[in-house]
């Protein structure tokens, strides 16, 4: 049995970290493991939520047949208020979140001491083969005495002190404040193994925690080729993203510096996800779709994807979604951090606004054929390749040597 410690139920088609968590849990089940999610906090969609995919336990929830429910009226009220906040117009919701936290971005929050104690006691009862911990923000659990000697693994999703530095340098107020490299290394260093989402961050994590087993576990991407009866629309661009600060910052820069000359050439842009509604005014030629049941119809009709991010870290999973649907992406250098880049990569780097404009104009009318993009994800991001390090970390016996694992990474 595997215990998976997180603060939000994993699900596909949502934020990248939730999609990766869902993919890992699915893979664990296919490998024959029973999985129990230990849910810190109370981040349900509603006070009562149907969820039957995986066994879930938590200090603030209870099981009601096929439903999870809030354990107390206070928890139910907190969940309801968050749910109502999500239903407000995104710009208003964003202002309320900023006012509540007095910050532009919240990278994550640490569980309360009582939640950590509850999780530690649950792990002692469950006696799992391994404990998988979702991000550095749940890593304080590893200081609990019940975790001593347990095969523990942190799924980092990001090197958060680097993201904090990038956003702070761009002038944003970020929480937790003063989240330093030393603090992150101290928290991660208690784990037996650390999973990075991409090779560059694996190298950084190895420098931070040289005695740990470090490996990569990126999001797997299965090819989804365009049906023969679906035609791409020349000049149609697409961007998929949440209302996170890096996405909104990049789009504002794109609309200010890049979009005017593209609009004059007749191009259009689809914004999919919460990023569109979160921007109060969209320029002409841009359509906000919000959340959609399936990305495939929109991605298969687009001619190019864009990724104009100016800050961020981790791995931009949306670029893998574009590639597995056969799309090439015009992308800034920060967008491409951690990807395998070679002559066959489905990414076209644009380091300035002018380069971005020229790259879009050069490829939008006659987009590259999808074959190379589909081959790229099959080669580098198949399930077996993505989770090879995770499989080794779950194997009984001494932890693999981190240095041996990193020699095999293609940087």
TITI-640610 format. One record per residue (C-alpha): residue in three letters; x negated, y, z negated. Coordinates in steps of 0.1 Angstrom, whole numbers, always signed. Each point is the difference from the previous one (the first is absolute). Last residue first. Layout:
N
VEXBA  ALA  X  Y  Z
...
END
This chain:
411
VEXBA  UNK  -200  +177  +205
VEXBA  UNK  +7  -36  +8
VEXBA  UNK  +0  -18  -34
VEXBA  UNK  -18  -33  -2
VEXBA  UNK  -28  +14  -21
VEXBA  UNK  +26  +12  -25
VEXBA  UNK  +10  -35  -11
VEXBA  UNK  -35  -10  -7
VEXBA  UNK  -6  +32  -20
VEXBA  UNK  +31  -7  -21
VEXBA  UNK  -12  -34  -10
VEXBA  UNK  +31  -23  -4
VEXBA  UNK  +15  -2  -35
VEXBA  UNK  -9  -33  -18
VEXBA  UNK  +26  -28  +2
VEXBA  UNK  +36  -2  +10
VEXBA  UNK  +10  +15  +33
VEXBA  UNK  +21  +32  -3
VEXBA  UNK  -29  +23  +9
VEXBA  UNK  -7  -22  +31
VEXBA  UNK  +36  +4  +12
VEXBA  UNK  -1  +37  -5
VEXBA  UNK  -32  +3  +20
VEXBA  UNK  +16  -19  +29
VEXBA  UNK  +32  +22  -2
VEXBA  UNK  -4  +23  +30
VEXBA  UNK  -17  -26  +22
VEXBA  UNK  +26  -27  -5
VEXBA  UNK  +29  +25  +3
VEXBA  UNK  -13  +15  +33
VEXBA  UNK  -14  +35  -2
VEXBA  UNK  -33  +0  +20
VEXBA  UNK  +5  -21  +30
VEXBA  UNK  +38  +0  +3
VEXBA  UNK  +1  +37  -8
VEXBA  UNK  -25  +8  +28
VEXBA  UNK  +16  -24  +25
VEXBA  UNK  +33  +19  -2
VEXBA  UNK  -17  +33  +5
VEXBA  UNK  -20  -13  +29
VEXBA  UNK  +30  -13  +18
VEXBA  UNK  +22  +31  -4
VEXBA  UNK  -11  +18  +32
VEXBA  UNK  -13  +35  -6
VEXBA  UNK  +26  +28  +4
VEXBA  UNK  +5  +18  +33
VEXBA  UNK  +18  +32  -6
VEXBA  UNK  -11  +1  -37
VEXBA  UNK  -37  -8  +6
VEXBA  UNK  -18  +31  +12
VEXBA  UNK  +25  +24  -16
VEXBA  UNK  -4  -16  -34
VEXBA  UNK  -38  -1  +2
VEXBA  UNK  -1  +37  +11
VEXBA  UNK  +22  +12  -28
VEXBA  UNK  -19  -20  -27
VEXBA  UNK  -34  +12  +13
VEXBA  UNK  +14  +36  -3
VEXBA  UNK  +12  -6  -35
VEXBA  UNK  -34  -15  -10
VEXBA  UNK  -15  -34  -8
VEXBA  UNK  +21  -20  +24
VEXBA  UNK  -6  -38  -1
VEXBA  UNK  +19  -23  +24
VEXBA  UNK  +11  -32  -17
VEXBA  UNK  +10  -33  +15
VEXBA  UNK  -35  -15  -7
VEXBA  UNK  -15  -17  +30
VEXBA  UNK  -32  +21  +2
VEXBA  UNK  -6  -5  -37
VEXBA  UNK  +14  +12  -33
VEXBA  UNK  +11  -24  -28
VEXBA  UNK  +20  +23  -22
VEXBA  UNK  -11  +12  -34
VEXBA  UNK  +5  +38  +6
VEXBA  UNK  +19  +5  +32
VEXBA  UNK  +25  +26  -13
VEXBA  UNK  -28  +21  -15
VEXBA  UNK  -16  +2  +35
VEXBA  UNK  +32  +15  +16
VEXBA  UNK  +21  -23  +21
VEXBA  UNK  +15  -5  +34
VEXBA  UNK  +16  -34  -3
VEXBA  UNK  +5  -28  +26
VEXBA  UNK  +32  -20  -1
VEXBA  UNK  +4  -37  +6
VEXBA  UNK  +26  -7  -27
VEXBA  UNK  -28  -15  -22
VEXBA  UNK  -20  +32  +6
VEXBA  UNK  +26  +24  -13
VEXBA  UNK  +7  -21  -31
VEXBA  UNK  -38  -2  -6
VEXBA  UNK  -2  +38  +2
VEXBA  UNK  +29  +2  -26
VEXBA  UNK  -22  -20  -24
VEXBA  UNK  -23  +30  -4
VEXBA  UNK  -27  -17  -21
VEXBA  UNK  -11  +16  -33
VEXBA  UNK  -10  +36  +1
VEXBA  UNK  +16  +33  +6
VEXBA  UNK  -5  +34  +15
VEXBA  UNK  +4  +17  +34
VEXBA  UNK  +26  -23  +14
VEXBA  UNK  +10  +6  +37
VEXBA  UNK  +10  -36  +8
VEXBA  UNK  +18  -2  +33
VEXBA  UNK  +17  -28  +19
VEXBA  UNK  +2  -2  +38
VEXBA  UNK  +24  -10  +27
VEXBA  UNK  +30  -6  -22
VEXBA  UNK  +28  -24  +10
VEXBA  UNK  -14  -31  -18
VEXBA  UNK  -7  +20  -31
VEXBA  UNK  +36  +12  -2
VEXBA  UNK  +17  -34  +6
VEXBA  UNK  -26  -17  -23
VEXBA  UNK  +3  +22  -31
VEXBA  UNK  +30  -19  -14
VEXBA  UNK  +28  +10  -24
VEXBA  UNK  -9  +37  +3
VEXBA  UNK  -11  +26  -27
VEXBA  UNK  +1  +36  +11
VEXBA  UNK  +4  +5  +37
VEXBA  UNK  -14  +36  +2
VEXBA  UNK  -2  +12  +36
VEXBA  UNK  -26  +24  +13
VEXBA  UNK  +3  +19  +33
VEXBA  UNK  +5  +33  -16
VEXBA  UNK  -18  +5  -33
VEXBA  UNK  +12  -15  -32
VEXBA  UNK  +11  +20  -30
VEXBA  UNK  +3  -12  -36
VEXBA  UNK  -25  -28  +3
VEXBA  UNK  +11  -27  -25
VEXBA  UNK  +26  -13  +25
VEXBA  UNK  -27  -9  +25
VEXBA  UNK  -25  -16  -25
VEXBA  UNK  +26  -23  -15
VEXBA  UNK  -4  -26  +28
VEXBA  UNK  -2  +4  +38
VEXBA  UNK  -11  +32  +17
VEXBA  UNK  +6  -2  +38
VEXBA  UNK  -20  +24  +22
VEXBA  UNK  +7  +14  +34
VEXBA  UNK  -23  +11  +28
VEXBA  UNK  +10  +25  +27
VEXBA  UNK  -33  +16  +8
VEXBA  UNK  +9  +31  -19
VEXBA  UNK  +7  -22  -30
VEXBA  UNK  -36  -13  +1
VEXBA  UNK  -14  +35  +0
VEXBA  UNK  +21  +10  -31
VEXBA  UNK  -6  -33  -19
VEXBA  UNK  -36  +1  -8
VEXBA  UNK  -9  +28  -24
VEXBA  UNK  +31  +8  -20
VEXBA  UNK  +21  -31  +5
VEXBA  UNK  -31  -23  -5
VEXBA  UNK  -11  +19  -31
VEXBA  UNK  +35  -3  -15
VEXBA  UNK  +0  -37  +9
VEXBA  UNK  -33  -6  -17
VEXBA  UNK  +11  +17  -33
VEXBA  UNK  +32  -19  +1
VEXBA  UNK  -17  -34  +4
VEXBA  UNK  -27  +7  -26
VEXBA  UNK  +27  +12  -25
VEXBA  UNK  +21  -31  +2
VEXBA  UNK  +34  +4  +17
VEXBA  UNK  -3  -34  +15
VEXBA  UNK  -13  -8  +35
VEXBA  UNK  +6  -10  +36
VEXBA  UNK  -12  +23  +28
VEXBA  UNK  +11  -4  +36
VEXBA  UNK  -8  +16  +34
VEXBA  UNK  +22  -1  +32
VEXBA  UNK  -18  +14  +30
VEXBA  UNK  +8  -30  +22
VEXBA  UNK  +29  -21  -14
VEXBA  UNK  -10  -36  -3
VEXBA  UNK  +23  -25  +16
VEXBA  UNK  +18  -29  -17
VEXBA  UNK  +12  -29  +22
VEXBA  UNK  -33  -20  -4
VEXBA  UNK  +2  +1  -38
VEXBA  UNK  -29  +20  -16
VEXBA  UNK  -24  -22  -19
VEXBA  UNK  +2  -5  -38
VEXBA  UNK  -35  -11  -11
VEXBA  UNK  -3  -10  -36
VEXBA  UNK  -18  +24  -23
VEXBA  UNK  -16  -11  -33
VEXBA  UNK  -4  +29  -25
VEXBA  UNK  -36  +0  -11
VEXBA  UNK  -16  -22  -27
VEXBA  UNK  -37  +8  -2
VEXBA  UNK  -24  -15  -25
VEXBA  UNK  -18  +10  -32
VEXBA  UNK  -11  -25  -27
VEXBA  UNK  -12  +21  -29
VEXBA  UNK  -35  +7  -13
VEXBA  UNK  -6  +30  +23
VEXBA  UNK  +31  +19  -11
VEXBA  UNK  -4  +36  +14
VEXBA  UNK  -24  -9  +28
VEXBA  UNK  +22  -31  +8
VEXBA  UNK  +31  +23  +0
VEXBA  UNK  -16  +23  +25
VEXBA  UNK  -10  -29  +23
VEXBA  UNK  +35  -14  -3
VEXBA  UNK  +14  +35  +8
VEXBA  UNK  -18  -1  +34
VEXBA  UNK  +12  -35  +6
VEXBA  UNK  +37  +6  -4
VEXBA  UNK  +29  -7  -24
VEXBA  UNK  -24  -9  -29
VEXBA  UNK  +7  -29  -22
VEXBA  UNK  -18  -1  -34
VEXBA  UNK  -9  -32  -18
VEXBA  UNK  -8  -8  -37
VEXBA  UNK  +17  +31  -12
VEXBA  UNK  -14  +22  -28
VEXBA  UNK  -20  +20  +25
VEXBA  UNK  +31  +15  +15
VEXBA  UNK  +7  +23  -30
VEXBA  UNK  -36  +11  -5
VEXBA  UNK  -5  +5  +37
VEXBA  UNK  +31  +23  +2
VEXBA  UNK  -12  +20  -30
VEXBA  UNK  -35  +4  +14
VEXBA  UNK  +13  +10  +35
VEXBA  UNK  +21  +27  -16
VEXBA  UNK  +37  +7  -5
VEXBA  UNK  -4  +36  -12
VEXBA  UNK  +38  +5  -1
VEXBA  UNK  +23  -29  +4
VEXBA  UNK  +16  +17  +19
VEXBA  UNK  -10  +23  +29
VEXBA  UNK  +3  +37  +6
VEXBA  UNK  -7  +7  +37
VEXBA  UNK  -26  +23  +15
VEXBA  UNK  -14  -21  +28
VEXBA  UNK  -29  -9  -23
VEXBA  UNK  +25  -13  -25
VEXBA  UNK  +15  -23  +26
VEXBA  UNK  -33  -14  +10
VEXBA  UNK  -13  -4  -35
VEXBA  UNK  +32  -18  -12
VEXBA  UNK  -1  -23  +30
VEXBA  UNK  -37  -9  -8
VEXBA  UNK  +9  -6  -37
VEXBA  UNK  +28  -23  +12
VEXBA  UNK  -20  -25  +19
VEXBA  UNK  +30  -15  +16
VEXBA  UNK  +23  -31  +2
VEXBA  UNK  -20  -12  -31
VEXBA  UNK  +14  -36  -3
VEXBA  UNK  -16  -8  -34
VEXBA  UNK  -8  -37  -7
VEXBA  UNK  -1  -18  -34
VEXBA  UNK  -9  -37  -7
VEXBA  UNK  +7  +1  -37
VEXBA  UNK  -29  -2  -24
VEXBA  UNK  +12  +28  -22
VEXBA  UNK  +34  +11  +12
VEXBA  UNK  +17  -7  -33
VEXBA  UNK  -24  +25  -17
VEXBA  UNK  +14  +30  +19
VEXBA  UNK  -27  +20  +19
VEXBA  UNK  +12  -15  +33
VEXBA  UNK  +33  +18  -4
VEXBA  UNK  -18  +33  +6
VEXBA  UNK  -1  -12  +37
VEXBA  UNK  +36  +10  +7
VEXBA  UNK  -10  +34  +14
VEXBA  UNK  -29  -16  +18
VEXBA  UNK  +23  -15  +26
VEXBA  UNK  +25  -29  -2
VEXBA  UNK  -14  -27  -23
VEXBA  UNK  -2  -37  +11
VEXBA  UNK  -2  -23  -30
VEXBA  UNK  -13  -35  +7
VEXBA  UNK  +8  -37  -8
VEXBA  UNK  +28  +13  -22
VEXBA  UNK  +3  -9  -37
VEXBA  UNK  +37  +12  -2
VEXBA  UNK  +1  +7  -37
VEXBA  UNK  -34  +18  -2
VEXBA  UNK  +10  +20  +31
VEXBA  UNK  +33  +10  -16
VEXBA  UNK  -20  +12  -31
VEXBA  UNK  -23  +21  +21
VEXBA  UNK  +29  +15  +20
VEXBA  UNK  +19  +10  -32
VEXBA  UNK  -32  +15  -14
VEXBA  UNK  -6  +20  +32
VEXBA  UNK  +36  +13  -1
VEXBA  UNK  -4  +11  -36
VEXBA  UNK  -32  +18  +9
VEXBA  UNK  +19  +19  +27
VEXBA  UNK  -9  -8  +36
VEXBA  UNK  -23  +24  +19
VEXBA  UNK  +13  +22  +28
VEXBA  UNK  -9  +4  +36
VEXBA  UNK  -14  +24  +26
VEXBA  UNK  +24  +27  -9
VEXBA  UNK  -2  +29  +25
VEXBA  UNK  +8  +37  +1
VEXBA  UNK  +0  +4  -38
VEXBA  UNK  +20  +15  -28
VEXBA  UNK  +15  -34  -6
VEXBA  UNK  +36  +9  -3
VEXBA  UNK  -3  +31  +22
VEXBA  UNK  -18  -19  +27
VEXBA  UNK  +27  -27  -2
VEXBA  UNK  +28  +26  +2
VEXBA  UNK  -16  +17  +30
VEXBA  UNK  -4  -34  +18
VEXBA  UNK  +37  -8  -7
VEXBA  UNK  +10  +34  +14
VEXBA  UNK  -21  -6  +32
VEXBA  UNK  +14  -36  +3
VEXBA  UNK  +37  +10  -2
VEXBA  UNK  +12  -19  -31
VEXBA  UNK  +7  -37  +2
VEXBA  UNK  -34  -10  -14
VEXBA  UNK  +7  +22  -31
VEXBA  UNK  +32  -19  -6
VEXBA  UNK  -19  -33  -1
VEXBA  UNK  -25  +15  -25
VEXBA  UNK  +28  +12  -22
VEXBA  UNK  +17  -34  +1
VEXBA  UNK  -32  -18  -9
VEXBA  UNK  -5  +23  -30
VEXBA  UNK  +36  -4  -11
VEXBA  UNK  -2  -38  +2
VEXBA  UNK  -32  +0  -21
VEXBA  UNK  +17  +21  -27
VEXBA  UNK  +30  -22  +1
VEXBA  UNK  -22  -31  -6
VEXBA  UNK  -12  -31  +18
VEXBA  UNK  +5  +13  +35
VEXBA  UNK  +11  -28  +23
VEXBA  UNK  -14  -24  +25
VEXBA  UNK  +26  -19  +20
VEXBA  UNK  +3  -36  +14
VEXBA  UNK  +13  -12  -34
VEXBA  UNK  -4  +30  -23
VEXBA  UNK  -37  +1  -8
VEXBA  UNK  -12  +26  -24
VEXBA  UNK  -21  +31  +3
VEXBA  UNK  -21  +24  -22
VEXBA  UNK  -28  -22  -13
VEXBA  UNK  -3  -19  +33
VEXBA  UNK  +5  -33  +17
VEXBA  UNK  +6  -7  +37
VEXBA  UNK  +3  -34  +18
VEXBA  UNK  -4  +5  +37
VEXBA  UNK  +23  +6  +30
VEXBA  UNK  +33  +2  -19
VEXBA  UNK  +5  +37  -5
VEXBA  UNK  +34  +17  -3
VEXBA  UNK  -3  +33  -19
VEXBA  UNK  +18  +13  -31
VEXBA  UNK  -12  +33  -15
VEXBA  UNK  -8  +10  +36
VEXBA  UNK  -31  -1  +23
VEXBA  UNK  -20  -15  -28
VEXBA  UNK  -31  +17  -14
VEXBA  UNK  +2  -8  -37
VEXBA  UNK  -35  +0  -14
VEXBA  UNK  -23  -31  +3
VEXBA  UNK  +14  -28  +21
VEXBA  UNK  -16  -33  -5
VEXBA  UNK  +6  -19  +33
VEXBA  UNK  -1  -38  -3
VEXBA  UNK  -14  -20  +29
VEXBA  UNK  +1  -38  +5
VEXBA  UNK  -29  -9  +23
VEXBA  UNK  +3  -24  +29
VEXBA  UNK  -21  +18  +26
VEXBA  UNK  +32  +13  +16
VEXBA  UNK  +10  +15  -33
VEXBA  UNK  -34  +18  -3
VEXBA  UNK  +4  +13  +36
VEXBA  UNK  +34  +15  -8
VEXBA  UNK  -15  +16  -31
VEXBA  UNK  -28  +15  +20
VEXBA  UNK  +23  +13  +27
VEXBA  UNK  +23  +16  -26
VEXBA  UNK  -30  +17  -17
VEXBA  UNK  -11  +12  +34
VEXBA  UNK  +35  +15  +8
VEXBA  UNK  +1  +16  -35
VEXBA  UNK  -34  +16  +6
VEXBA  UNK  +10  +13  +34
VEXBA  UNK  +32  +17  -11
VEXBA  UNK  +32  -17  +12
VEXBA  UNK  +5  -24  +29
VEXBA  UNK  -7  -31  -21
VEXBA  UNK  +8  -2  -37
VEXBA  UNK  -19  -3  -33
VEXBA  UNK  +20  +10  -31
VEXBA  UNK  -16  +29  -18
VEXBA  UNK  -22  +3  -31
VEXBA  UNK  -24  -29  +7
VEXBA  UNK  -15  -31  -16
VEXBA  UNK  +0  -32  +21
VEXBA  UNK  -2  -32  -21
VEXBA  UNK  -10  -31  +20
VEXBA  UNK  +11  -35  -8
END
